[in-house]
């Protein structure tokens, strides 16, 4: 049954790859067309985030703290770290910011395409709408 489940996921849920982004560093790109209203980053691995106070992470090695700053959501009060840890890949952390997004993050943490996306297009979301605040890069 696991083999059938994985084959279905590969056929129906895999839409993206990582690549060099003209926007910033690494980005997420469509490997095939994606219709509007689809979650292009659906995974077989479920995960949540755990909230840490900044002080709780001070004793971590400097390199690990840098990874957390780069790939985890944080504000003045907390840092949210995925229960998957940092040795696995979640494409969502590579979605770049744009004021003309083609995907959005929903309240439950899943994603949804706002428009039809063509193969080769970079997936972009508006961080301000997803996380609040104003993001300047």
N, C-alpha and C positions, 0 to 999 in steps of 0.2 A: 504493500500500500504506500509506503514512503516513496518508492520510485515513481509511482503514478502521480503522487502529490507534487513531487519536485518537477516532473516533466510538465505538469499543468502550470506550475508557477513560472517555469522558464518560457513557456509558450504565451502565457497571458499577462504576466506581471513584470517582466524585465523590459525596461524601456531605456535605460541610461548607461552611460560609461563616464569615467573621469577623463579629463583632458586639460591641456594647457588653455587657460582662459585669456581672451583679450581684455576682460574686465579686471581680473585680479587673480594671480597665481593659478591655482587649480580650480576647475569648474566642473559642473555636471552637464552632459550633453546627451541629447536624444539619439538613440541608435536606430529608431524607427519613428514613424509618425505617432503622435499621441493625441487622441481626441480631447476636447474640452470636458472637464468634470471628472477626469481620471486621477487616481493617486499614482504618480509615476515612480514613487520611491517605496512602494509596499514591499515589505520584507517577510521572510519566513521566521526571522528572529524577532521576538517581541522584547521590548526593553522599556524601562522607565528611567527617570532621573532621580537622583538623590540630592537633596539640598545640604550644602555644607556652609558653615560660616567661614569667612576668609581665614580666621585664626586657626581653624582646624587643618588647613592645608599648608601652613607655614613650614612644617617640619619635612615636607616632601622634598625630594631632590629638585634642584633648580630646573633641570631639563624637563622634569615631569610637570612642574608648575607652569613652565612656558607652554607645554602642550595643552594644558588645561585652559590657559588664557587664550590660546589660538582656536580651540575646538569646542569649548564648553560655554554655555550661556552664563553670564555673571552680571551682577549689578552691585550697588554699594552694600547691599545686605547679604547676598548669598551667591553661591556658585552651584550650578546644577551639573552633576556629572552622571553620565549614562551608566546604568547598571551593567552594560556590556564591557565597561572599562575602556582603556585606550589602545588595546592590542587587537581590536576588531575595527572594521570599517563600516561607517554609516554614511552613505552618500549625502545625506541631508546636511552634514557639517561642511560640505563643499559647495553648497548652493550659494552663489554670490548675490549681492545686494544690487537692486536697480529700482529707480523710481518709475520704471515702466515694466513691471513684473509680468511673467507669464504663468507663474504658479503662486499659490499662497499656502501658508501653514494654517490649518484649522485649529480650533481650541483644543481638540483632543490630541494634537501633535502630529496628525497625519497631514498629507499634502493634497492639493487639488489644482489641476491645471485650469487656468483662467481663460485660455484660448486654445485653439488647435495648434500644436507644436509640430514643426517639420523635423525630419531626420537631420541631424547635424546642428540644430539650434541649441544654444545654451539655455538651461533652465535658470531663471532668475526670480527672486522674490524681494519684496519691499520689507526690509528689516524693521523699518519704523512701524509698519502696520502689524507685523508679526510679534515684535518684542516691545513695542512702545518706545518712547524717546526719539531722539534724532541721531541718526548714524551718519557720520561724515568720514569719508575715506580719502 
